[in-house]
């Protein structure tokens, strides 16, 4: 009976390790991201943190082989010429741009990024209509 219990425990342990490895693959690392939140006349710190949570979730899901190092909310930087066009494009009342920096390992992420490189000022565009949820609309360089 004890052999069966040890065998079952071994199987469960192997399955747990396999699940962890599977979950780790295919996504980016956000475990050490530094969040920089500048002064805001528009949003509370908690609202900005929730926007950053949306960005981190996307990064973890789709930026394999990459490590997110910094997220920055700077209200003065996204009042640029693109904001009005993005608001019209997404039929949104508000647009927020969060910038980031991240490292890419030798794999080049999904193949579209430069291997062994650092990306800075990568933009994440979020929109909101009315009091609805913030939606991540686009990312990259403008």
DSSP file (Angstrom, degrees, kcal/mol; ACC not computed):
  #  RESIDUE AA STRUCTURE BP1 BP2  ACC     N-H-->O    O-->H-N    N-H-->O    O-->H-N    TCO  KAPPA ALPHA  PHI   PSI    X-CA   Y-CA   Z-CA
    1    1 A X     >        0   0    0      0, 0.0     4,-1.7     0, 0.0     5,-0.1   0.000 360.0 360.0 360.0 -38.3    0.0    0.0    0.0
    2    2 A X  H  >  +     0   0    0      1,-0.2     4,-2.3     2,-0.2     5,-0.2   0.851 360.0  55.7 -66.6 -34.2    2.9    2.4    0.8
    3    3 A X  H  > S+     0   0    0      1,-0.2     4,-2.6     2,-0.2    -1,-0.2   0.893 106.3  51.2 -64.2 -39.5    4.4    1.8   -2.6
    4    4 A X  H  > S+     0   0    0      2,-0.2     4,-2.7     1,-0.2    -1,-0.2   0.896 110.0  49.4 -64.6 -39.6    1.2    2.9   -4.3
    5    5 A X  H  X S+     0   0    0     -4,-1.7     4,-2.5     2,-0.2    -2,-0.2   0.909 112.7  46.7 -66.2 -42.5    1.0    6.1   -2.2
    6    6 A X  H  X S+     0   0    0     -4,-2.3     4,-2.3     2,-0.2    -2,-0.2   0.917 113.5  49.0 -65.2 -42.7    4.6    7.0   -3.0
    7    7 A X  H  X S+     0   0    0     -4,-2.6     4,-2.3     2,-0.2    -2,-0.2   0.925 112.2  48.0 -61.6 -45.6    4.0    6.2   -6.7
    8    8 A X  H  X S+     0   0    0     -4,-2.7     4,-2.5     1,-0.2    -2,-0.2   0.901 111.4  50.3 -62.9 -41.6    0.8    8.4   -6.7
    9    9 A X  H  X S+     0   0    0     -4,-2.5     4,-2.5     2,-0.2    -1,-0.2   0.897 110.1  51.2 -63.7 -39.3    2.7   11.2   -4.9
   10   10 A X  H  X S+     0   0    0     -4,-2.3     4,-2.5     2,-0.2    -2,-0.2   0.904 109.9  49.1 -62.9 -42.4    5.4   11.0   -7.5
   11   11 A X  H  X S+     0   0    0     -4,-2.3     4,-2.4     2,-0.2    -2,-0.2   0.926 112.1  48.3 -63.1 -45.1    2.9   11.2  -10.3
   12   12 A X  H  X S+     0   0    0     -4,-2.5     4,-2.4     2,-0.2    -2,-0.2   0.901 111.6  49.9 -62.9 -41.2    1.3   14.2   -8.7
   13   13 A X  H  X S+     0   0    0     -4,-2.5     4,-2.4     2,-0.2    -2,-0.2   0.920 111.3  48.6 -63.6 -44.0    4.6   15.9   -8.2
   14   14 A X  H  X S+     0   0    0     -4,-2.5     4,-2.5     1,-0.2    -2,-0.2   0.900 111.8  49.8 -62.4 -41.3    5.6   15.3  -11.9
   15   15 A X  H  X S+     0   0    0     -4,-2.4     4,-2.4     2,-0.2    -1,-0.2   0.902 110.4  50.1 -64.8 -40.9    2.3   16.7  -13.1
   16   16 A X  H  X S+     0   0    0     -4,-2.4     4,-2.4     2,-0.2    -2,-0.2   0.918 111.8  47.4 -64.2 -43.6    2.6   19.8  -10.9
   17   17 A X  H  X S+     0   0    0     -4,-2.4     4,-2.5     2,-0.2    -2,-0.2   0.919 112.2  50.1 -63.1 -43.9    6.1   20.4  -12.2
   18   18 A X  H  X S+     0   0    0     -4,-2.5     4,-2.6     1,-0.2    -2,-0.2   0.898 110.3  50.5 -61.5 -40.7    5.0   19.9  -15.8
   19   19 A X  H  X S+     0   0    0     -4,-2.4     4,-2.7     2,-0.2    -2,-0.2   0.918 110.5  49.0 -64.3 -43.7    2.1   22.3  -15.3
   20   20 A X  H  X S+     0   0    0     -4,-2.4     4,-1.9     2,-0.2    -2,-0.2   0.914 112.5  47.7 -62.5 -42.8    4.4   25.0  -13.9
   21   21 A X  H  X S+     0   0    0     -4,-2.5     4,-1.8     2,-0.2    -2,-0.2   0.922 112.9  49.1 -63.3 -44.0    6.8   24.6  -16.8
   22   22 A X  H  < S+     0   0    0     -4,-2.6    -2,-0.2     1,-0.2    -1,-0.2   0.915 111.8  48.3 -62.3 -43.6    3.9   24.8  -19.3
   23   23 A X  H  < S+     0   0    0     -4,-2.7    -1,-0.2     1,-0.2    -2,-0.2   0.838 110.1  53.0 -66.6 -32.4    2.5   27.9  -17.6
   24   24 A X  H >< S+     0   0    0     -4,-1.9     3,-1.0    -5,-0.2    -1,-0.2   0.832  96.4  80.8 -73.1 -32.9    5.9   29.6  -17.6
   25   25 A X  T 3< S+     0   0    0     -4,-1.8     3,-0.1     1,-0.2    39,-0.0  -0.392  88.6  30.1 -71.2 151.0    6.4   29.0  -21.3
   26   26 A X  T 3  S+     0   0    0      1,-0.2    38,-0.4    -2,-0.1     2,-0.3   0.447 105.7  82.3  86.3  -0.6    4.8   31.3  -23.7
   27   27 A X  S <  S-     0   0    0     -3,-1.0    38,-0.8    36,-0.2    34,-0.2  -0.902  72.5-109.2-137.9 166.4    4.8   34.4  -21.6
   28   28 A X        -     0   0    0     31,-1.5     2,-0.6    -2,-0.3    39,-0.2  -0.465  33.3-109.0 -90.5 163.7    7.0   37.2  -20.4
   29   29 A X  B     +a   67   0A   0     37,-2.9    39,-2.7    34,-0.3     3,-0.1  -0.817  39.2 161.5 -95.4 122.9    8.5   37.8  -17.0
   30   30 A X    >   +     0   0    0     -2,-0.6     3,-1.2    37,-0.2    -1,-0.1   0.148  41.3 112.4-120.4  16.0    7.0   40.6  -15.0
   31   31 A X  T 3  S+     0   0    0      1,-0.3    -1,-0.1     0, 0.0    38,-0.1   0.702  86.4  30.3 -69.1 -19.9    8.2   39.5  -11.6
   32   32 A X  T 3  S+     0   0    0     36,-0.4    -1,-0.3    -3,-0.1     2,-0.1   0.054  81.3 146.8-127.3  26.9   10.6   42.5  -11.1
   33   33 A X    <   -     0   0    0     -3,-1.2     2,-0.5    37,-0.1    37,-0.2  -0.406  40.5-140.4 -68.3 138.7    9.0   45.3  -13.0
   34   34 A X  E     -b   70   0A   0     35,-2.0    37,-2.5    -2,-0.1     2,-0.5  -0.888  13.6-150.7 -99.1 124.4    9.5   48.8  -11.6
   35   35 A X  E     -b   71   0A   0     -2,-0.5     2,-0.6    35,-0.2    37,-0.2  -0.850   9.6-169.0-100.3 128.4    6.4   51.0  -11.7
   36   36 A X  E     -b   72   0A   0     35,-3.0    37,-2.8    -2,-0.5     2,-0.6  -0.965   4.5-175.1-118.0 116.0    6.8   54.7  -12.0
   37   37 A X  E     -b   73   0A   0     -2,-0.6    37,-0.1    35,-0.2     3,-0.1  -0.931   8.3-159.9-117.3 111.3    3.7   56.7  -11.5
   38   38 A X        -     0   0    0     35,-2.7    36,-0.1    -2,-0.6    -2,-0.0  -0.192  40.4 -66.1 -77.8 175.5    4.0   60.5  -12.1
   39   39 A X        -     0   0    0      2,-0.0    36,-0.5     1,-0.0     2,-0.4  -0.307  54.8-162.6 -61.4 145.2    1.6   63.1  -10.8
   40   40 A X        -     0   0    0      3,-0.1     5,-0.1    -3,-0.1    -1,-0.0  -0.994  30.3-177.2-138.1 132.5   -1.9   62.9  -12.2
   41   41 A X  S    S+     0   0    0     -2,-0.4    -1,-0.1     1,-0.1     3,-0.1   0.486  93.2  45.5 -93.0  -8.2   -4.7   65.4  -12.3
   42   42 A X  S    S+     0   0    0      1,-0.2     2,-0.3     2,-0.0    -1,-0.1   0.790 112.2  29.8-105.9 -35.2   -6.9   62.8  -14.0
   43   43 A X        -     0   0    0      3,-0.0    -1,-0.2     4,-0.0    -3,-0.1  -0.919  70.0-116.9-134.7 152.2   -6.6   59.5  -12.2
   44   44 A X     >  -     0   0    0     -2,-0.3     4,-2.1     1,-0.1     5,-0.2  -0.398  36.9-108.5 -78.4 163.9   -5.8   58.1   -8.8
   45   45 A X  H  > S+     0   0    0      1,-0.2     4,-2.5     2,-0.2     5,-0.2   0.896 121.6  53.7 -59.8 -39.3   -2.8   56.0   -8.2
   46   46 A X  H  > S+     0   0    0      2,-0.2     4,-2.1     1,-0.2    -1,-0.2   0.896 106.8  51.2 -64.0 -39.9   -5.0   52.9   -7.8
   47   47 A X  H  > S+     0   0    0      2,-0.2     4,-1.7     1,-0.2    -1,-0.2   0.910 111.6  47.6 -62.4 -41.6   -6.6   53.6  -11.2
   48   48 A X  H  X S+     0   0    0     -4,-2.1     4,-2.4     1,-0.2    -2,-0.2   0.899 109.1  53.7 -66.8 -40.4   -3.2   53.9  -12.8
   49   49 A X  H  X S+     0   0    0     -4,-2.5     4,-2.2     1,-0.2    -1,-0.2   0.888 106.5  52.7 -60.4 -38.9   -2.0   50.7  -11.1
   50   50 A X  H  X S+     0   0    0     -4,-2.1     4,-1.5     2,-0.2    -1,-0.2   0.883 108.1  50.9 -65.1 -37.5   -5.1   48.9  -12.6
   51   51 A X  H  X S+     0   0    0     -4,-1.7     4,-1.7     1,-0.2    -2,-0.2   0.921 110.6  49.0 -62.5 -43.2   -4.1   50.1  -16.1
   52   52 A X  H  X S+     0   0    0     -4,-2.4     4,-2.7     1,-0.2    -2,-0.2   0.848 104.8  58.9 -65.8 -33.8   -0.6   48.8  -15.5
   53   53 A X  H  X S+     0   0    0     -4,-2.2     4,-2.3     1,-0.2    -1,-0.2   0.895 103.9  52.2 -59.2 -39.7   -2.0   45.5  -14.3
   54   54 A X  H  X S+     0   0    0     -4,-1.5     4,-1.9     2,-0.2    -2,-0.2   0.917 110.4  47.5 -62.8 -44.1   -3.7   45.2  -17.8
   55   55 A X  H  X S+     0   0    0     -4,-1.7     4,-2.5     1,-0.2    -2,-0.2   0.931 111.7  49.8 -63.2 -46.2   -0.4   45.8  -19.5
   56   56 A X  H  X S+     0   0    0     -4,-2.7     4,-3.0     1,-0.2     5,-0.2   0.891 107.6  54.3 -62.1 -39.1    1.4   43.3  -17.3
   57   57 A X  H  X S+     0   0    0     -4,-2.3     4,-1.8     1,-0.2    -1,-0.2   0.927 110.8  45.7 -60.9 -44.5   -1.2   40.7  -18.0
   58   58 A X  H  X S+     0   0    0     -4,-1.9     4,-2.6     2,-0.2     5,-0.3   0.915 112.8  50.8 -63.4 -43.1   -0.7   41.1  -21.7
   59   59 A X  H  X S+     0   0    0     -4,-2.5     4,-2.2     1,-0.2   -31,-1.5   0.932 110.2  48.7 -62.0 -46.3    3.0   41.0  -21.4
   60   60 A X  H  < S+     0   0    0     -4,-3.0    -1,-0.2   -33,-0.2    -2,-0.2   0.875 116.3  44.5 -60.8 -36.9    2.9   37.8  -19.3
   61   61 A X  H  < S+     0   0    0     -4,-1.8    -2,-0.2   -34,-0.2    -1,-0.2   0.883 129.1  17.2 -75.9 -39.5    0.6   36.1  -21.8
   62   62 A X  H  < S+     0   0    0     -4,-2.6     2,-0.5     1,-0.1    -3,-0.2   0.449 100.4  80.8-122.6  -0.8    2.3   37.1  -25.1
   63   63 A X    ><  -     0   0    0     -4,-2.2     3,-1.6    -5,-0.3   -34,-0.3  -0.443  59.9-177.6-110.9  60.9    5.9   38.3  -24.6
   64   64 A X  T 3   +     0   0    0     -2,-0.5   -36,-0.2   -38,-0.4     3,-0.1  -0.252  69.4  18.4 -56.3 137.7    7.7   35.0  -24.4
   65   65 A X  T 3  S+     0   0    0    -38,-0.8    40,-2.9     1,-0.3     2,-0.3   0.611 104.7 110.4  77.0  11.2   11.4   35.3  -23.8
   66   66 A X  E <   - C   0 104A   0     -3,-1.6   -37,-2.9    38,-0.2     2,-0.5  -0.886  54.4-151.4-122.0 151.6   11.1   38.9  -22.6
   67   67 A X  E     -aC  29 103A   0     36,-2.5    36,-2.6    -2,-0.3     2,-0.4  -0.973  15.0-140.6-124.1 116.5   11.5   40.5  -19.2
   68   68 A X  E     + C   0 102A   0    -39,-2.7   -36,-0.4    -2,-0.5    34,-0.3  -0.629  25.7 172.1 -74.8 123.7    9.5   43.7  -18.4
   69   69 A X  E     +     0   0A   0     32,-2.4   -35,-2.0    -2,-0.4     2,-0.3   0.718  57.4  14.3-107.2 -27.2   11.7   46.0  -16.4
   70   70 A X  E     -bC  34 101A   0     31,-1.7    31,-1.9   -37,-0.2     2,-0.4  -0.988  46.4-167.9-155.2 140.7    9.7   49.2  -16.1
   71   71 A X  E     -bC  35 100A   0    -37,-2.5   -35,-3.0    -2,-0.3     2,-0.4  -0.995  18.7-166.7-123.5 135.3    6.3   50.7  -16.6
   72   72 A X  E     -bC  36  99A   0     27,-3.1    27,-2.2    -2,-0.4     2,-0.6  -0.982  15.1-167.4-130.5 128.1    5.9   54.5  -16.6
   73   73 A X  E     +bC  37  98A   0    -37,-2.8   -35,-2.7    -2,-0.4     2,-0.4  -0.966  18.1 166.8-108.1 116.0    2.7   56.6  -16.4
   74   74 A X    >>  -     0   0    0     -2,-0.6     3,-1.8    23,-0.5     4,-0.8  -0.896  21.1-162.9-132.4 101.0    3.6   60.2  -17.3
   75   75 A X  T 34 S+     0   0    0    -36,-0.5     3,-0.4    -2,-0.4     4,-0.2   0.788  88.7  56.3 -57.0 -31.4    0.5   62.3  -17.8
   76   76 A X  T 34 S+     0   0    0      1,-0.2     3,-0.5     2,-0.1    -1,-0.3   0.732 101.4  58.5 -74.5 -20.0    2.4   65.0  -19.6
   77   77 A X  T <4 S+     0   0    0     -3,-1.8    -1,-0.2     1,-0.2    -2,-0.2   0.737 100.0  52.5 -86.1 -21.1    3.9   62.6  -22.2
   78   78 A X  S  < S+     0   0    0     -4,-0.8     2,-0.5    -3,-0.4    -1,-0.2   0.335  78.2  92.8-101.3  12.2    0.7   61.3  -23.7
   79   79 A X        +     0   0    0     -3,-0.5    -1,-0.2    -4,-0.2     2,-0.1  -0.213  67.2 128.3 -87.8  45.1   -1.0   64.6  -24.5
   80   80 A X  S >> S-     0   0    0     -2,-0.5     3,-1.0    -3,-0.1     4,-0.6  -0.253  79.9 -87.6 -96.6-177.2    0.5   64.3  -28.0
   81   81 A X  H 3> S+     0   0    0      1,-0.2     4,-0.7     2,-0.2     3,-0.2   0.724 121.2  60.5 -64.9 -21.7   -0.8   64.6  -31.5
   82   82 A X  H 3> S+     0   0    0      1,-0.2     4,-2.9     2,-0.2    -1,-0.2   0.790  86.4  74.9 -76.4 -27.3   -1.7   60.8  -31.6
   83   83 A X  H <> S+     0   0    0     -3,-1.0     4,-2.5     1,-0.2    -1,-0.2   0.892  96.5  45.7 -57.3 -46.2   -4.1   60.9  -28.6
   84   84 A X  H  X S+     0   0    0     -4,-0.6     4,-2.1     2,-0.2    -1,-0.2   0.907 114.1  49.0 -64.9 -41.6   -7.0   62.5  -30.5
   85   85 A X  H  X S+     0   0    0     -4,-0.7     4,-2.7     2,-0.2    -2,-0.2   0.908 112.2  48.7 -64.4 -41.3   -6.6   60.3  -33.5
   86   86 A X  H  X S+     0   0    0     -4,-2.9     4,-2.6     2,-0.2    -2,-0.2   0.910 108.8  53.4 -64.6 -41.4   -6.5   57.2  -31.2
   87   87 A X  H  <>S+     0   0    0     -4,-2.5     5,-2.6    -5,-0.2     4,-0.4   0.914 113.1  43.8 -59.6 -42.7   -9.6   58.4  -29.4
   88   88 A X  H ><5S+     0   0    0     -4,-2.1     3,-0.8     3,-0.2    -2,-0.2   0.922 112.5  52.5 -67.3 -44.1  -11.4   58.7  -32.7
   89   89 A X  H 3<5S+     0   0    0     -4,-2.7    -2,-0.2     1,-0.2    -1,-0.2   0.890 119.2  34.8 -59.0 -41.6  -10.1   55.4  -34.0
   90   90 A X  T 3<5S-     0   0    0     -4,-2.6    -1,-0.2    -5,-0.1    -2,-0.2   0.358 105.5-124.6 -96.9   5.3  -11.3   53.5  -30.9
   91   91 A X  T < 5 +     0   0    0     -3,-0.8     2,-0.3    -4,-0.4    -3,-0.2   0.932  61.7 150.8  49.9  50.9  -14.4   55.6  -30.3
   92   92 A X      < -     0   0    0     -5,-2.6    37,-0.2    -6,-0.2    -1,-0.2  -0.764  54.6-146.5-115.6 156.0  -13.2   56.3  -26.8
   93   93 A X  S    S+     0   0    0     35,-1.7     2,-0.4    -2,-0.3    36,-0.2   0.787  87.6  28.9 -85.9 -32.3  -13.6   59.1  -24.4
   94   94 A X  E     - D   0 128A   0     34,-2.2    34,-1.9    -7,-0.1     2,-0.4  -0.977  60.3-166.0-135.3 144.2  -10.1   58.8  -22.9
   95   95 A X  E     - D   0 127A   0     -2,-0.4     2,-0.4    32,-0.2    32,-0.2  -0.993   6.7-174.0-126.6 135.4   -6.8   57.5  -24.0
   96   96 A X  E     - D   0 126A   0     30,-2.5    30,-2.9    -2,-0.4     2,-0.5  -0.992   8.5-157.6-127.4 138.6   -3.8   56.7  -21.8
   97   97 A X  E     - D   0 125A   0     -2,-0.4   -23,-0.5    28,-0.2     2,-0.5  -0.973   6.5-170.3-116.4 123.1   -0.3   55.8  -22.9
   98   98 A X  E     -CD  73 124A   0     26,-2.3    26,-2.2    -2,-0.5     2,-0.3  -0.944  12.5-149.7-108.5 131.5    1.9   53.8  -20.6
   99   99 A X  E     -CD  72 123A   0    -27,-2.2   -27,-3.1    -2,-0.5     2,-0.3  -0.686  17.0-175.9-100.3 157.6    5.5   53.4  -21.6
  100  100 A X  E     -CD  71 122A   0     22,-1.7    22,-2.1    -2,-0.3    21,-0.4  -0.939  21.7-145.0-145.0 165.5    7.7   50.5  -20.8
  101  101 A X  E     +C   70   0A   0    -31,-1.9   -32,-2.4    -2,-0.3   -31,-1.7  -0.987  26.6 169.5-128.2 142.6   11.2   49.1  -21.0
  102  102 A X  E     -CD  68 119A   0     17,-2.2    17,-2.9    -2,-0.4     2,-0.3  -0.996  28.0-127.5-153.1 155.8   11.9   45.4  -21.5
  103  103 A X  E     -CD  67 118A   0    -36,-2.6   -36,-2.5    -2,-0.3     2,-0.5  -0.788  17.4-151.0-101.8 143.3   14.7   43.0  -22.2
  104  104 A X  E     -CD  66 117A   0     13,-2.9    13,-0.7    -2,-0.3   -38,-0.2  -0.959  12.9-142.1-115.2 131.4   14.6   40.4  -25.0
  105  105 A X    >   -     0   0    0    -40,-2.9     3,-1.6    -2,-0.5    11,-1.5  -0.069  42.6 -76.9 -80.3-171.5   16.5   37.1  -24.6
  106  106 A X  T 3  S+     0   0    0      9,-0.3     9,-0.2     1,-0.3    -1,-0.1   0.629 123.0  68.9 -64.3 -15.5   18.3   35.3  -27.4
  107  107 A X  T 3  S-     0   0    0    -42,-0.2    -1,-0.3     7,-0.1     8,-0.1   0.707 100.3-128.4 -77.6 -18.8   15.1   33.8  -28.8
  108  108 A X    X > -     0   0    0     -3,-1.6     3,-2.1   -43,-0.2     5,-1.7   0.791  43.5 -97.9  74.6  27.0   13.8   37.2  -30.0
  109  109 A X  T 3 5S-     0   0    0      1,-0.3   -46,-0.1   -44,-0.2   -44,-0.1  -0.466  99.8  -8.8  64.2-122.0   10.5   36.7  -28.2
  110  110 A X  T 3 5S-     0   0    0     -2,-0.3    -1,-0.3   -48,-0.1    -2,-0.1   0.315 111.7 -90.5 -89.2   8.8    8.1   35.5  -30.7
  111  111 A X  T < 5S+     0   0    0     -3,-2.1    -2,-0.2     2,-0.1     4,-0.1   0.257 114.7  90.1 101.9 -11.2   10.6   36.2  -33.5
  112  112 A X  T   5S+     0   0    0     -4,-0.3     2,-0.3     2,-0.1    -3,-0.1   0.528  76.4  71.7 -94.9  -6.4    9.4   39.7  -34.2
  113  113 A X  S   <S-     0   0    0     -5,-1.7     2,-0.5    -6,-0.1    -2,-0.1  -0.731  93.2 -98.0-108.3 158.0   11.8   41.3  -31.7
  114  114 A X    >   -     0   0    0     -2,-0.3     3,-0.6     1,-0.1    -6,-0.2  -0.615  44.8-118.4 -74.9 122.3   15.6   41.8  -31.9
  115  115 A X  T 3  S+     0   0    0     -2,-0.5    -9,-0.3     1,-0.2   -10,-0.2  -0.247  90.9  11.0 -59.8 148.3   17.3   39.0  -29.9
  116  116 A X  T 3  S+     0   0    0    -11,-1.5     2,-0.3     1,-0.2    -1,-0.2   0.897 104.6 123.2  51.3  50.1   19.5   40.1  -26.9
  117  117 A X  E <   -D  104   0A   0    -13,-0.7   -13,-2.9    -3,-0.6     2,-0.4  -0.847  58.1-126.6-135.3 170.1   18.2   43.6  -27.0
  118  118 A X  E     -D  103   0A   0     -2,-0.3     2,-0.5   -15,-0.2   -15,-0.2  -0.978  15.7-155.9-120.3 131.6   16.5   46.2  -24.8
  119  119 A X  E     -D  102   0A   0    -17,-2.9   -17,-2.2    -2,-0.4     2,-0.3  -0.925  14.7-174.1-106.1 129.6   13.4   48.1  -25.9
  120  120 A X  E     +     0   0A   0     -2,-0.5   -19,-0.2   -19,-0.2     3,-0.1  -0.907  63.0  16.9-122.8 151.5   12.7   51.5  -24.3
  121  121 A X  E    S+     0   0A   0    -21,-0.4     2,-0.4    -2,-0.3   -20,-0.2   0.798  75.2 168.5  58.4  31.7    9.7   53.8  -24.5
  122  122 A X  E     -D  100   0A   0    -22,-2.1   -22,-1.7    -3,-0.2     2,-0.3  -0.636  29.0-134.1 -72.1 127.7    7.6   51.0  -25.9
  123  123 A X  E     -DE  99 140A   0     17,-2.9    17,-2.2    -2,-0.4     2,-0.5  -0.667  20.2-165.7 -97.4 142.7    4.0   52.3  -25.8
  124  124 A X  E     -DE  98 139A   0    -26,-2.2   -26,-2.3    -2,-0.3     2,-0.6  -0.992  15.2-153.8-121.9 118.8    0.8   50.6  -24.5
  125  125 A X  E     -DE  97 138A   0     13,-2.8    12,-3.2    -2,-0.5    13,-1.3  -0.846  14.6-179.2-103.7 122.0   -2.3   52.4  -25.6
  126  126 A X  E     -DE  96 136A   0    -30,-2.9   -30,-2.5    -2,-0.6     2,-0.3  -0.902   5.3-164.6-117.6 147.2   -5.4   52.0  -23.4
  127  127 A X  E     -DE  95 135A   0      8,-2.3     8,-2.6    -2,-0.4     2,-0.3  -0.923   5.9-167.9-130.0 157.3   -8.9   53.4  -24.0
  128  128 A X  E     -D   94   0A   0    -34,-1.9   -34,-2.2    -2,-0.3   -35,-1.7  -0.995   5.4-160.8-143.1 138.7  -12.0   54.0  -21.9
  129  129 A X    >   -     0   0    0      4,-0.4     3,-2.2    -2,-0.3   -37,-0.1  -0.982  66.4 -35.9-119.6 129.4  -15.5   54.9  -22.9
  130  130 A X  T 3  S-     0   0    0     -2,-0.5   -37,-0.0     1,-0.3   -36,-0.0  -0.361 119.4 -35.2  58.9-135.9  -17.8   56.4  -20.3
  131  131 A X  T 3  S+     0   0    0     -3,-0.0    -1,-0.3    -2,-0.0     3,-0.1   0.119 107.2 126.1-103.3  20.0  -17.2   54.6  -17.0
  132  132 A X    <   -     0   0    0     -3,-2.2     3,-0.1     1,-0.2     2,-0.0   0.013  68.8 -70.4 -70.3-180.0  -16.4   51.3  -18.7
  133  133 A X        -     0   0    0      1,-0.1    -4,-0.4    -5,-0.1     2,-0.3  -0.330  50.7-103.9 -70.5 152.0  -13.3   49.2  -18.2
  134  134 A X        -     0   0    0     -6,-0.1     2,-0.5    -3,-0.1    -6,-0.2  -0.605  37.9-156.2 -73.4 137.4  -10.0   50.2  -19.6
  135  135 A X  E     -E  127   0A   0     -8,-2.6    -8,-2.3    -2,-0.3     2,-0.6  -0.973  15.5-130.4-122.1 128.7   -9.1   48.2  -22.8
  136  136 A X  E     +E  126   0A   0     -2,-0.5   -10,-0.2   -10,-0.2     3,-0.1  -0.684  33.4 171.8 -75.5 118.1   -5.6   47.6  -24.1
  137  137 A X  E     -     0   0A   0    -12,-3.2     2,-0.3    -2,-0.6    -1,-0.2   0.829  52.5 -14.2-100.0 -39.3   -5.9   48.6  -27.7
  138  138 A X  E     -E  125   0A   0    -13,-1.3   -13,-2.8     2,-0.0    -1,-0.3  -0.965  50.8-162.1-160.4 167.7   -2.4   48.6  -29.2
  139  139 A X  E     +E  124   0A   0     -2,-0.3     2,-0.3   -15,-0.2   -15,-0.2  -0.982  42.4  65.7-156.6 156.2    1.3   48.5  -28.3
  140  140 A X  E    S-E  123   0A   0    -17,-2.2   -17,-2.9    -2,-0.3     2,-0.4  -0.920  86.6 -29.4 131.4-156.2    4.7   49.2  -29.9
  141  141 A X              0   0    0     -2,-0.3   -19,-0.1   -19,-0.2    -2,-0.1  -0.843 360.0 360.0-101.1 136.9    6.3   52.3  -31.2
  142  142 A X              0   0    0     -2,-0.4    -1,-0.1     0, 0.0   -20,-0.0   0.466 360.0 360.0 -82.1 360.0    4.3   55.2  -32.5
